[in-house]
Amino acid sequence: SSGSICGGLDRGGRMPMEARGDERRAADHIDAIVSRRRARITSHGGCDRIHVKRVVRALLKQARACPRCCLRLVGCPADRLAQPISAADLERWCSDADADAAIVAVDPRDDPVCGLCFGLLQLDSEVSLPELNLVVERQTKKKKSLGEREMRFGGYQSLGTGVTSAMVDEGFFVEGANFTLHVHLPLAVALREISCVHWLEHTFGTDGLSFNHVAQTDYYGVKRALKALVSGTMAAALNSRPVKEEEAGAFEFEFHMQAPELSSREAEAHALLSERARSDGKSRKRKRGGPKQEFGERCPQIVAKAAAALGPRDFKDAFPIDPQASEWRVAAPGSALVRYSRYPVYVCGRYLKFSRELSQTAWVVDQERIGESSVEEVIVAALGEDARADEWKMVAAGREDLDVRMLGTGRPFVVEARNCVRGRVPLRDALEPERLGAILAGRVGLRDVHATTKKALDILREGAEEKEKTYDALVWLSRPFTDADVDKIGRTRDLVTRQNTPLRVVHRRTAMVRERTIFEMKLRRCEGRGPHFAMLELRTQAGTYIKEFVHGDMGRTSPSVASLLGCDADILELDVMGVEMDFKPPVC
């Protein structure tokens, strides 16, 4: 057992020296935890140690609580209870407290499972619990299951190895990957804790003890204690550390604690309190596509909050199960469901598009594919072979039409790889020139490609409104170009044009008028094309519809090149020559 005294007495009827040393160390450890309590259960300041011991003894003997639950209920922060403490050592520590006549010694082997945490804070204790059921489920970012594995575990270490082995079997690289952990508790845990606090206040009411700290903060809750224990387990299994916020390539774990089978009386109490919370207006709609569940299962925090707001008598009427009730005893421990996924990995750079038959993303109209492929698909094919992500998403600084080339320095982009098996996209192999050339096939070019963080998306969006673009357009006029046309276009600076949503996209864009600035233009004759053709160079504000600015879109864009020159005009070819924006995302 962990820290418990198992040895017998020596010939003189005394405890062996080694055993006495173990007992002293255990008592010192408990003293250290109790001395760092955040909350006091009495107003007597440091003199409340005798009250703490009496409460702990009552919780051990009557509520059949495990040592961790005993200590957190008297004000010990739950995340400081990582080291195991045996019930025998804790009982010896509080044995010098005045015994309460109502407290009858109970052999912990008769009721080994704690009625507050359902055994999930006891997995490293001296109590022999049956193995718990564990389901490990891989899920997508949209919380859809991609398969699950069922197993049994008997301790925190086997929990960690079981989860990681299931992940490795799915092809995930887990070594050294940091993680976040979210713990979800069933409604039964919250309601039993409220009931236990009311029972403690009733039992020790004459002593003026207060247990408000349990409800006022999560420092003392099962969730915090369980999160600390499981975090340490997973950190050891992954050879990594837990993090508080999303981190590129880190794992996201959801630990769902599931209650064992409870009595019909307790189930009826759950239903009653859930219905009361719903009728009080504390309901919440089920997310679209989410599993259909009872209200108490779907929203345990809402039901628990409504139950905690009840007075002791009203709560007792609704939930009559307390440590003195026969239904309080738990015959079998709870179970666990662990869902895991990987936070997105980000790659950024600039792309060039040399084909006039390539859209930026897949373009489907009426279930028919338009264009041979897309820039996004080509880039994903180049980067994604070894990453094996569930989903890829590309975000770029604007977009060009299918028949428009992207030349010059290229367009900034960020690719998000969701739930990939690796913590990083293996860029060294992906960007190997011979392999990359075969995939790009002269259609797309890549430059300045490197791994980055989620911040790159913010930089991309922030620069979207400020960026400028330069274009080369092959234009046609209904009459021959003249030197006066070249001079007039060249002298036009900072022209503000008003553009109504173009007819070609009004079916999928908001109908509105947009003002955009044409900073400068230059017109030059196109040798070998005849007098009706010329090359038009433009530098414009982001978001300008260039095609419509040339031909006017039946008067919906004004002024336009056609209105400036006083004749019909059209655009035959368009190339984006530069996207001028400060795009310097972090390198990771």
Beta strands, then each sheet from edge to edge (+ up, - down):
strand 1: 132-139
strand 2: 145-153
strand 3: 179-184
strand 4: 251-258
strand 5: 335-342
strand 6: 345-353
strand 7: 358-359
strand 8: 363-365
strand 9: 368-370
strand 10: 373-374
strand 11: 391-396
strand 12: 405-418
strand 13: 444-452
strand 14: 468-477
strand 15: 493-500
strand 16: 513-525
strand 17: 533-541
strand 18: 557-558
strand 19: 569-580
sheet 1: 2+ 1- 5- 4+ 3+
sheet 2: 11+ 12- 6+ 13-
sheet 3: 7+ 10+
sheet 4: 8+ 9-
sheet 5: 11+ 12- 19- 14+ 17- 16+ 15- 18+
end
